[in-house]
C-alpha cells in the first residue's frame, strides 16, 4: 500500500469514527421519529428539490415508481408529505414536504451541525485554520470537473 493509499484509508476510517460518535448523541431528533431510512431518503430529496413529480423522485431515490408509492403513502399518512396536482398537467402528481416534514429535516440537519460546532469549539485557532483549509481543499476538489481522459 502506498503512502497515499494509507492516508486515504486513515481519513476514511476517521470519518467513520466521527459518524459513529455523532450517532451516539441520544438527543438527536432521528431517535424521536418513526420513519424508515427509505422514507428519510425520500424526505431529504424532496427537501432539496422542492415539489417534484413521482417519476423524478423515484429516479432520484433509485427505486421503482411502485416502491415509491408505498413510501409516499406512509409519509402522507404521517402528514410529512403531500400529493397535489401539477398546475401544468393534471395527470402528474406533485409531491412536496409538508411544513411538519420540512421542520423535521431542518431539525435533523441542525442537530448534526450543532454537534459538529460543539466539537470544533474545542479546537484552538491554529487547528481550526487547518481544518478550514482542509475542508476548502476537499470542496474545491469535489466541485472541480474531472478532466477528460
TORMAR-644378 format. One record per atom (N, C-alpha, C): residue number from 1; residue in one letter; x, y, z. Coordinates in nm, 3 decimals, decimal comma, always signed. Atoms other than C-alpha are relative to their C-alpha. Layout:
N
NUM	A	X	Y	Z
...
END
This chain:
149
1	X	+0,085	-0,117	+0,000
1	X	+0,000	+0,000	+0,000
1	X	+0,090	+0,124	+0,000
2	X	-0,079	-0,122	+0,009
2	X	+0,137	+0,341	-0,095
2	X	-0,034	+0,093	+0,117
3	X	+0,028	-0,100	-0,105
3	X	+0,161	+0,630	+0,149
3	X	-0,132	+0,071	-0,028
4	X	+0,125	-0,068	+0,039
4	X	-0,121	+0,800	-0,046
4	X	-0,121	-0,086	+0,036
5	X	+0,110	+0,091	-0,032
5	X	-0,347	+0,494	-0,013
5	X	-0,020	-0,013	+0,151
6	X	+0,007	+0,012	-0,146
6	X	-0,263	+0,463	+0,357
6	X	-0,066	+0,124	+0,061
7	X	+0,060	-0,123	-0,052
7	X	-0,355	+0,828	+0,419
7	X	-0,149	+0,007	-0,033
8	X	+0,142	+0,001	+0,037
8	X	-0,682	+0,793	+0,228
8	X	-0,077	-0,095	+0,090
9	X	+0,063	+0,098	-0,089
9	X	-0,767	+0,483	+0,431
9	X	-0,016	+0,058	+0,140
10	X	+0,006	-0,061	-0,133
10	X	-0,685	+0,669	+0,753
10	X	-0,110	+0,107	+0,007
11	X	+0,102	-0,105	+0,003
11	X	-0,907	+0,964	+0,655
11	X	-0,140	-0,062	+0,000
12	X	+0,131	+0,065	+0,006
12	X	-1,198	+0,733	+0,568
12	X	-0,035	-0,066	+0,133
13	X	+0,025	+0,060	-0,131
13	X	-1,161	+0,546	+0,897
13	X	-0,035	+0,106	+0,104
14	X	+0,029	-0,109	-0,092
14	X	-1,158	+0,875	+1,087
14	X	-0,141	+0,054	-0,023
15	X	+0,136	-0,044	+0,030
15	X	-1,474	+0,988	+0,908
15	X	-0,102	-0,098	+0,056
16	X	+0,090	+0,103	-0,051
16	X	-1,639	+0,657	+1,000
16	X	-0,012	+0,012	+0,153
17	X	+0,003	-0,015	-0,146
17	X	-1,541	+0,706	+1,367
17	X	-0,078	+0,124	+0,041
18	X	+0,076	-0,123	-0,029
18	X	-1,680	+1,061	+1,362
18	X	-0,149	-0,023	-0,017
19	X	+0,142	+0,029	+0,020
19	X	-2,011	+0,938	+1,218
19	X	-0,054	-0,082	+0,116
20	X	+0,043	+0,081	-0,115
20	X	-2,031	+0,677	+1,495
20	X	-0,014	+0,088	+0,124
21	X	+0,003	-0,089	-0,117
21	X	-1,951	+0,942	+1,756
21	X	-0,124	+0,089	-0,004
22	X	+0,118	-0,086	+0,014
22	X	-2,223	+1,173	+1,622
22	X	-0,128	-0,081	+0,018
23	X	+0,119	+0,085	-0,011
23	X	-2,471	+0,882	+1,607
23	X	-0,031	-0,036	+0,146
24	X	+0,021	+0,033	-0,141
24	X	-2,423	+0,823	+1,981
24	X	-0,068	+0,112	+0,078
25	X	+0,068	-0,113	-0,065
25	X	-2,585	+1,160	+2,058
25	X	-0,146	-0,039	+0,024
26	X	+0,135	+0,049	-0,032
26	X	-2,900	+1,042	+2,238
26	X	-0,108	+0,107	-0,016
27	X	+0,098	-0,107	+0,018
27	X	-3,068	+1,381	+2,189
27	X	-0,028	+0,027	-0,148
28	X	+0,018	-0,024	+0,144
28	X	-3,056	+1,353	+1,808
28	X	-0,146	-0,023	-0,038
29	X	+0,142	+0,012	+0,036
29	X	-3,403	+1,408	+1,654
29	X	-0,033	-0,126	-0,080
30	X	+0,027	+0,124	+0,073
30	X	-3,365	+1,096	+1,438
30	X	-0,053	-0,109	+0,093
31	X	+0,043	+0,103	-0,095
31	X	-3,420	+0,890	+1,751
31	X	-0,144	+0,019	+0,045
32	X	+0,137	-0,030	-0,042
32	X	-3,760	+1,054	+1,806
32	X	-0,103	-0,022	-0,111
33	X	+0,094	+0,011	+0,111
33	X	-3,913	+0,989	+1,463
33	X	-0,022	-0,145	-0,039
34	X	+0,036	+0,134	+0,041
34	X	-4,086	+0,687	+1,321
34	X	-0,001	-0,007	-0,152
35	X	-0,013	+0,013	+0,144
35	X	-3,955	+0,684	+0,964
35	X	+0,112	-0,098	-0,031
36	X	-0,104	+0,093	+0,044
36	X	-3,754	+0,425	+0,777
36	X	+0,109	+0,078	-0,073
37	X	-0,108	-0,064	+0,075
37	X	-3,427	+0,501	+0,601
37	X	-0,049	+0,039	-0,140
38	X	+0,054	-0,032	+0,132
38	X	-3,612	+0,488	+0,266
38	X	-0,088	+0,124	+0,006
39	X	+0,086	-0,117	-0,016
39	X	-3,868	+0,737	+0,391
39	X	+0,082	+0,126	+0,024
40	X	-0,087	-0,114	-0,028
40	X	-3,597	+0,965	+0,527
40	X	+0,072	+0,044	-0,127
41	X	-0,068	-0,031	+0,127
41	X	-3,410	+0,944	+0,196
41	X	-0,093	+0,079	-0,092
42	X	+0,098	-0,070	+0,084
42	X	-3,725	+1,050	+0,007
42	X	-0,023	+0,140	+0,054
43	X	+0,022	-0,132	-0,058
43	X	-3,780	+1,336	+0,250
43	X	+0,119	+0,093	-0,025
44	X	-0,119	-0,082	+0,024
44	X	-3,422	+1,459	+0,213
44	X	+0,004	+0,046	-0,146
45	X	+0,001	-0,037	+0,142
45	X	-3,451	+1,451	-0,166
45	X	-0,106	+0,106	-0,026
46	X	+0,106	-0,100	+0,015
46	X	-3,783	+1,639	-0,151
46	X	+0,042	+0,134	+0,060
47	X	-0,047	-0,123	-0,062
47	X	-3,622	+1,891	+0,082
47	X	+0,095	+0,076	-0,090
48	X	-0,095	-0,063	+0,094
48	X	-3,352	+1,958	-0,178
48	X	-0,069	+0,050	-0,126
49	X	+0,063	-0,031	+0,128
49	X	-3,576	+1,956	-0,485
49	X	-0,120	+0,092	+0,011
50	X	+0,131	-0,065	-0,008
50	X	-3,898	+2,105	-0,355
50	X	-0,102	-0,090	-0,069
51	X	+0,107	+0,078	+0,063
51	X	-4,222	+1,994	-0,520
51	X	+0,050	-0,064	-0,129
52	X	-0,047	+0,071	+0,118
52	X	-4,149	+1,730	-0,781
52	X	-0,095	-0,115	-0,033
53	X	+0,085	+0,111	+0,042
53	X	-4,316	+1,451	-0,976
53	X	+0,046	-0,130	+0,065
54	X	-0,032	+0,131	-0,053
54	X	-4,330	+1,095	-0,851
54	X	+0,107	-0,069	-0,083
55	X	-0,100	+0,063	+0,087
55	X	-4,130	+0,978	-1,153
55	X	+0,139	+0,055	+0,028
56	X	-0,131	-0,061	-0,026
56	X	-3,849	+1,225	-1,088
56	X	+0,051	-0,041	+0,137
57	X	-0,041	+0,039	-0,134
57	X	-3,845	+1,141	-0,718
57	X	+0,045	-0,146	+0,003
58	X	-0,039	+0,142	+0,006
58	X	-3,835	+0,765	-0,791
58	X	+0,138	-0,014	-0,065
59	X	-0,130	+0,005	+0,069
59	X	-3,544	+0,820	-1,031
59	X	+0,112	+0,045	+0,094
60	X	-0,103	-0,053	-0,090
60	X	-3,351	+1,029	-0,777
60	X	+0,024	-0,091	+0,120
61	X	-0,012	+0,090	-0,116
61	X	-3,422	+0,783	-0,494
61	X	+0,052	-0,138	-0,039
62	X	-0,048	+0,130	+0,045
62	X	-3,322	+0,486	-0,708
62	X	-0,095	-0,114	+0,031
63	X	+0,101	+0,103	-0,026
63	X	-3,649	+0,299	-0,656
63	X	-0,102	+0,002	-0,113
64	X	+0,105	+0,005	+0,101
64	X	-3,934	+0,190	-0,879
64	X	-0,114	+0,093	+0,042
65	X	+0,115	-0,084	-0,029
65	X	-4,247	+0,402	-0,903
65	X	-0,095	-0,070	+0,098
66	X	+0,086	+0,076	-0,092
66	X	-4,442	+0,123	-0,728
66	X	+0,055	+0,005	+0,143
67	X	-0,062	-0,007	-0,133
67	X	-4,195	+0,120	-0,438
67	X	-0,017	+0,140	+0,058
68	X	+0,015	-0,137	-0,048
68	X	-4,205	+0,498	-0,416
68	X	-0,141	+0,027	+0,048
69	X	+0,139	-0,022	-0,039
69	X	-4,584	+0,493	-0,399
69	X	-0,025	-0,047	+0,143
70	X	+0,016	+0,050	-0,137
70	X	-4,572	+0,280	-0,083
70	X	+0,070	+0,087	+0,102
71	X	-0,075	-0,088	-0,090
71	X	-4,306	+0,501	+0,075
71	X	-0,077	+0,130	+0,021
72	X	+0,072	-0,128	-0,008
72	X	-4,502	+0,816	-0,005
72	X	-0,133	-0,018	+0,073
73	X	+0,126	+0,025	-0,072
73	X	-4,830	+0,663	+0,117
73	X	+0,021	+0,010	+0,151
74	X	-0,026	-0,002	-0,144
74	X	-4,676	+0,614	+0,461
74	X	+0,039	+0,141	+0,047
75	X	-0,037	-0,138	-0,036
75	X	-4,526	+0,966	+0,462
75	X	-0,122	+0,092	+0,000
76	X	+0,124	-0,079	+0,005
76	X	-4,862	+1,115	+0,362
76	X	-0,083	-0,031	+0,125
77	X	+0,077	+0,039	-0,118
77	X	-5,029	+0,917	+0,645
77	X	+0,055	+0,066	+0,127
78	X	-0,063	-0,067	-0,115
78	X	-4,780	+1,076	+0,889
78	X	+0,000	+0,152	-0,015
79	X	+0,009	-0,144	+0,029
79	X	-4,851	+1,419	+0,739
79	X	+0,137	+0,066	-0,016
80	X	-0,133	-0,053	+0,027
80	X	-4,488	+1,463	+0,634
80	X	+0,016	+0,041	-0,147
81	X	-0,003	-0,027	+0,144
81	X	-4,554	+1,475	+0,256
81	X	-0,144	+0,020	-0,048
82	X	+0,130	-0,017	+0,064
82	X	-4,844	+1,597	+0,044
82	X	+0,010	-0,036	-0,147
83	X	+0,013	+0,022	+0,144
83	X	-4,963	+1,499	-0,300
83	X	-0,093	+0,107	-0,054
84	X	+0,087	-0,100	+0,061
84	X	-5,109	+1,761	-0,530
84	X	+0,010	-0,005	-0,151
85	X	-0,001	-0,004	+0,146
85	X	-5,191	+1,826	-0,892
85	X	+0,107	+0,095	-0,049
86	X	-0,092	-0,090	+0,069
86	X	-4,934	+1,975	-1,123
86	X	-0,086	+0,101	-0,076
87	X	+0,084	-0,099	+0,067
87	X	-5,083	+2,304	-1,245
87	X	+0,012	-0,004	-0,153
88	X	-0,020	+0,007	+0,145
88	X	-4,942	+2,241	-1,595
88	X	-0,054	-0,129	-0,061
89	X	+0,045	+0,130	+0,053
89	X	-5,054	+1,878	-1,628
89	X	-0,072	-0,075	+0,112
90	X	+0,079	+0,061	-0,107
90	X	-5,337	+1,738	-1,414
90	X	+0,025	-0,149	+0,015
91	X	-0,030	+0,144	-0,011
91	X	-5,222	+1,381	-1,487
91	X	+0,119	-0,026	+0,092
92	X	-0,121	+0,014	-0,081
92	X	-4,900	+1,444	-1,293
92	X	-0,030	+0,039	+0,144
93	X	+0,014	-0,030	-0,143
93	X	-4,899	+1,430	-0,914
93	X	+0,133	+0,057	+0,049
94	X	-0,118	-0,064	-0,057
94	X	-4,655	+1,665	-0,740
94	X	+0,009	-0,039	+0,147
95	X	-0,025	+0,038	-0,139
95	X	-4,502	+1,552	-0,413
95	X	+0,081	+0,111	+0,065
96	X	-0,068	-0,110	-0,069
96	X	-4,386	+1,801	-0,154
96	X	-0,002	-0,026	+0,150
97	X	-0,001	+0,009	-0,146
97	X	-4,281	+1,811	+0,210
97	X	-0,105	+0,094	+0,057
98	X	+0,089	-0,089	-0,075
98	X	-4,540	+1,949	+0,448
98	X	+0,089	+0,088	+0,089
99	X	-0,079	-0,082	-0,093
99	X	-4,432	+2,213	+0,697
99	X	+0,057	-0,089	+0,112
100	X	-0,050	+0,094	-0,103
100	X	-4,401	+1,929	+0,953
100	X	+0,119	-0,078	-0,053
101	X	-0,111	+0,072	+0,061
101	X	-4,178	+1,734	+0,713
101	X	+0,123	+0,088	-0,014
102	X	-0,112	-0,094	+0,014
102	X	-3,965	+2,040	+0,644
102	X	+0,064	+0,027	+0,135
103	X	-0,053	-0,024	-0,135
103	X	-3,930	+2,111	+1,016
103	X	+0,082	-0,119	+0,049
104	X	-0,074	+0,119	-0,041
104	X	-3,820	+1,752	+1,077
104	X	+0,137	-0,005	-0,066
105	X	-0,128	+0,001	+0,071
105	X	-3,550	+1,764	+0,809
105	X	+0,090	+0,111	+0,053
106	X	-0,079	-0,111	-0,053
106	X	-3,437	+2,105	+0,936
106	X	+0,057	-0,032	+0,138
107	X	-0,047	+0,038	-0,134
107	X	-3,413	+1,970	+1,293
107	X	+0,113	-0,102	-0,008
108	X	-0,104	+0,103	+0,014
108	X	-3,208	+1,670	+1,180
108	X	+0,130	+0,063	-0,047
109	X	-0,119	-0,067	+0,052
109	X	-2,967	+1,886	+0,981
109	X	+0,061	+0,089	+0,108
110	X	-0,050	-0,090	-0,105
110	X	-2,940	+2,143	+1,263
110	X	+0,067	-0,078	+0,113
111	X	-0,060	+0,081	-0,107
111	X	-2,867	+1,869	+1,518
111	X	+0,141	-0,044	-0,038
112	X	-0,133	+0,039	+0,047
112	X	-2,576	+1,744	+1,309
112	X	+0,097	+0,117	+0,002
113	X	-0,085	-0,119	+0,002
113	X	-2,442	+2,096	+1,264
113	X	+0,036	+0,045	+0,141
114	X	-0,026	-0,039	-0,139
114	X	-2,475	+2,172	+1,635
114	X	+0,104	-0,092	+0,063
115	X	-0,098	+0,095	-0,055
115	X	-2,283	+1,857	+1,723
115	X	+0,139	+0,031	-0,055
116	X	-0,129	-0,035	+0,059
116	X	-2,007	+1,948	+1,478
116	X	+0,055	+0,129	+0,060
117	X	-0,044	-0,127	-0,057
117	X	-1,995	+2,301	+1,617
117	X	+0,057	-0,021	+0,140
118	X	-0,051	+0,027	-0,135
118	X	-1,952	+2,168	+1,972
118	X	+0,139	-0,062	-0,006
119	X	-0,132	+0,062	+0,015
119	X	-1,659	+1,956	+1,855
119	X	+0,102	+0,105	-0,045
120	X	-0,093	-0,101	+0,053
120	X	-1,500	+2,241	+1,656
120	X	+0,034	+0,107	+0,104
121	X	-0,024	-0,100	-0,104
121	X	-1,535	+2,481	+1,951
121	X	+0,114	-0,042	+0,094
122	X	-0,103	+0,051	-0,090
122	X	-1,291	+2,260	+2,141
122	X	+0,140	+0,012	-0,060
123	X	-0,130	-0,014	+0,066
123	X	-1,011	+2,322	+1,887
123	X	+0,055	+0,140	+0,019
124	X	-0,061	-0,133	-0,008
124	X	-0,761	+2,606	+1,921
124	X	+0,001	+0,063	-0,140
125	X	+0,008	-0,075	+0,125
125	X	-0,734	+2,872	+1,649
125	X	+0,089	-0,058	-0,111
126	X	-0,081	+0,059	+0,108
126	X	-0,439	+2,719	+1,457
126	X	-0,060	-0,131	-0,053
127	X	+0,063	+0,125	+0,044
127	X	-0,617	+2,383	+1,449
127	X	-0,124	+0,027	-0,084
128	X	+0,118	-0,037	+0,078
128	X	-0,939	+2,546	+1,327
128	X	+0,040	+0,048	-0,139
129	X	-0,048	-0,046	+0,133
129	X	-0,745	+2,717	+1,047
129	X	+0,039	-0,120	-0,087
130	X	-0,041	+0,119	+0,073
130	X	-0,601	+2,380	+0,947
130	X	-0,121	-0,078	-0,049
131	X	+0,122	+0,071	+0,038
131	X	-0,944	+2,214	+0,946
131	X	-0,072	+0,076	-0,111
132	X	+0,066	-0,082	+0,102
132	X	-1,091	+2,505	+0,747
132	X	+0,071	-0,014	-0,134
133	X	-0,078	+0,015	+0,124
133	X	-0,811	+2,477	+0,490
133	X	-0,022	-0,139	-0,061
134	X	+0,022	+0,135	+0,051
134	X	-0,859	+2,101	+0,462
134	X	-0,138	-0,011	-0,065
135	X	+0,135	+0,004	+0,058
135	X	-1,234	+2,142	+0,403
135	X	-0,007	+0,080	-0,129
136	X	-0,005	-0,077	+0,125
136	X	-1,166	+2,413	+0,144
136	X	+0,060	-0,083	-0,113
137	X	-0,065	+0,084	+0,101
137	X	-0,933	+2,174	-0,040
137	X	-0,093	-0,111	-0,047
138	X	+0,093	+0,108	+0,036
138	X	-1,187	+1,892	-0,031
138	X	-0,113	+0,054	-0,086
139	X	+0,109	-0,059	+0,078
139	X	-1,467	+2,118	-0,154
139	X	+0,046	+0,041	-0,139
140	X	-0,053	-0,039	+0,132
140	X	-1,251	+2,262	-0,433
140	X	+0,018	-0,121	-0,091
141	X	-0,021	+0,121	+0,079
141	X	-1,159	+1,913	-0,548
141	X	-0,132	-0,064	-0,040
142	X	+0,130	+0,063	+0,028
142	X	-1,516	+1,783	-0,525
142	X	-0,079	+0,078	-0,104
143	X	+0,079	-0,081	+0,093
143	X	-1,655	+2,073	-0,728
143	X	+0,072	+0,029	-0,131
144	X	-0,073	-0,017	+0,126
144	X	-1,386	+2,073	-0,998
144	X	-0,033	-0,117	-0,091
145	X	+0,033	+0,109	+0,093
145	X	-1,498	+1,877	-1,304
145	X	+0,123	-0,086	-0,030
146	X	-0,109	+0,091	+0,035
146	X	-1,291	+1,571	-1,386
146	X	+0,049	+0,031	-0,140
147	X	-0,056	-0,023	+0,133
147	X	-1,056	+1,618	-1,677
147	X	-0,033	-0,119	-0,090
148	X	+0,027	+0,107	+0,095
148	X	-1,143	+1,420	-1,989
148	X	+0,125	-0,084	-0,019
149	X	-0,115	+0,091	+0,014
149	X	-0,920	+1,116	-2,020
149	X	+0,032	-0,025	-0,146
END
